[in-house]
Amino acid sequence: NRFMTDLRTGAAGAVAMKYCSSPEQDVVGFIGCGAIAKNMARAAATVRPIKGVAYAIDGAEEFAAEMSAELGVPFEVVSSAEELCGKSDIIYTQTPGASTVLEKDWLNPKGVTIIASGSDQPTKCEIPPDVLAASKYISDLTKQTSKVGELRSALKAGVMTEADVYAELGEVVNGDKAGREGNEIIVVDLTGTGAQDAAIGRVAWDKLSQL
């Protein structure tokens, strides 16, 4: 069910934001403004009050207006991904294409958390290998991101190995590894896991059982 999948993707994005950004990081950019971006915005707003920045080839104006009205937070539409990166503390990327969507030189020098969810097939790639190599890279499941996530492109380019993976997201959540520690670049690579599907299925079943 696409609806359930999009909900659990948004939930994973909220977990990544909560544990891999600092409380003062509240300017949240969205590159790609489709259904997944809406769920990411809704989820992000549950973590802390945000100010949104939106960029997409199509649909950014509609996305920003809808999310601002629904969530009661300000949204700004910008004319380029570069402008968005310069303004944002946290960047959600959720685009369908095979081209990268940002560059290292565009990123906020005070530190940025990039939460990438667009790459779930071997043909997709949103984050350039040099950004991945320069980052504290966190996967949802390394054995999966190495095949269909952003990590795949860095491995192929020879700029990372699996030993360079800082942590899986679960290790940060349970306190085995720290999240944000300073002004570093953090990339959280979300490809979706079976455990997430099982969890949201259980929530849906529990809700239905109460009807």
N, C-alpha and C positions, 0 to 999 in steps of 0.2 A: 504494500500500500504506500503510494508516494507521499500521501499526507503524513503518515506515521514516520516515514523515513526522514522527511524534512523537519518534523518536530524533534526527532532525536538528534539530528545534525545540529539544530539550533541549541539544544541542551548541551551538547558536547562543546559548542562554541562558548557558551556561558561558563562552563567549568574551566575551559582554557583561559578565558579572560580573568576569572576570579583568582586562579592560582598562579598565573603567569604575567600579571601586570600589577602595578602598585595602585593604592587607593586614589592617588592624585592624578592618575592617568584617566582622563574622562572625555577626551576628544576621540571619537570613534569613527573611522572611515570605512566606507563600504565600496569596494570595487566590484562592480556587478550588482545589479539591483532587481533581481528576479525573486522567485518564491523563497529560495534558501536565504537570501539576504534579509527578507522580511522576518523570517524566523530567527536569524542571527540578531537582528535589531531588537526584537521582542525579548529575546533571551538576555542580551547585553543589558537592557534596561532593568532587568531584575537583579543584576549584580551591584550596580550603583547608578546614580543619576549621570546621564551622558549628554553630550552635545554631538550630533551626528553630522557627518560630511559624506556626500554621495557623489559617485562618478560612474557613469556607464555610457556606452555608445547609444543605447536606447533605454528609456524608462526611468532615468534618474529623477526627473521632476516629479513624476507621478509617485515614485517610491518615497521621496522625501516628504511630499505633501501628506501621503497616507500615513506614514510612520509618525510624523510630527503630530497629526491629529489624534492618532490612536494612542500614542505613548505620552503625549503631553511634553515633549522635549523639542528643543530647536534643531532643525536640520538645514544645512547649507548645501547647495548644489554647486560643484566646481566644474571647470571646463577641461580638466586633464587629470590623469592619474598622478602626474608629478606634483600638481598643486595640492591634491588630496594628501599625498605622502608628507609634504612639508607641513601640513596643518595637524596631522593625526598622531596621537599617542598609541593607538591600537588600530590595526587595519585588518578587516575581514576581506578575504578575496574568495569569490565564488563565481567564476566565469567558466563558460563551456569550451573555450578554444584551446588550441595547442600552443599559443604564444604567451610569453611572459608578460606580466602586467605592471611591473615596477622595476626600478633600478636602485642599486645600492646608494648612489649619490643623492637620490631623492629623499632618503629616509631622515627622520627627525634625529639630530645628533644627540638629543637628550635621552634617547632610548626609545625603542618601539617594539611592540609585540605584534607580530603578523600571524593571523590565524587563517590558514589556507585550507579550504575545503573543496576547491574545484577539481583537483586532480584525483580521479578515482579510476583511471584507465591508463594504460601505458602510453597512449598518444597525447595525454594532457600534460601541461606544465605551466604553472603560473609564476613561480618564484625562480629567478636566475640562480645558477649554480654558485656564483660568487657571493650572493646574499646568504645562501644556505651554508656555505663554508665559513662565512664570517659570523654566523649566528650561534647562539645556544639553541641547538636543534632538539625539539621534543616531538616525538611521534605518538600517535595513538596506539599503534602496534607496529614495531619496527619491521617484522617479517613481512608485513603487508605494505608499508610505505616504501620499502625497498623495491617492491615490484610495481606498484601502481600509484604511489604517492610522489610528493616532491623529491623525496630522497633519491628516487630512481635516477633523476637527471644529474644529481651531484655525483652519484656513484659512476654513472656512465661517463661523465666529464673527467673523472679521476681526481676530483678535488675533495672528496670525502670517502671514508670507508664506514662500515657499520660501527666500528669502534669509536667514531667521532660523534655518534648519537649521544647527546647529554643524558637523556632520560626518556622513558615512556611517560605519558601523562599521568597514569596511575601512580607512578613513583613520586611525582610531585604532589599529587592530591593526598597521598598517605604520609607525606613528610619525609620520605627517604631522600629526596633531592629537593633543593631549594628552587623556588620560582625566580622571580625578578630579584636581583641583588644589586643592581646599579644602572648604568646607562647602556647596557648591552642590547644588541639585537636579539630578540627571541623569535623563533619561528616554531609554531605549533602546527603540525601536519596532520590533518584530520581526513581519514579515508573511510571511517565508519567501521564498526566492529560488530561481530555477532553478539557480544555481551550487551552492547547498547540496544540492539534490536530486541533481545530477550527482555531487557529491563523495561523498555517502553511498552512491549507487548503485555508484560505483567501489570503495568500501571493501567493500561486500557482494560484488561480483563477485570481488575479489581474495581474499576469505576463502573463497568457494565454490570458487575455482580451486585452492585448496590442499588441498581435501578428497580 
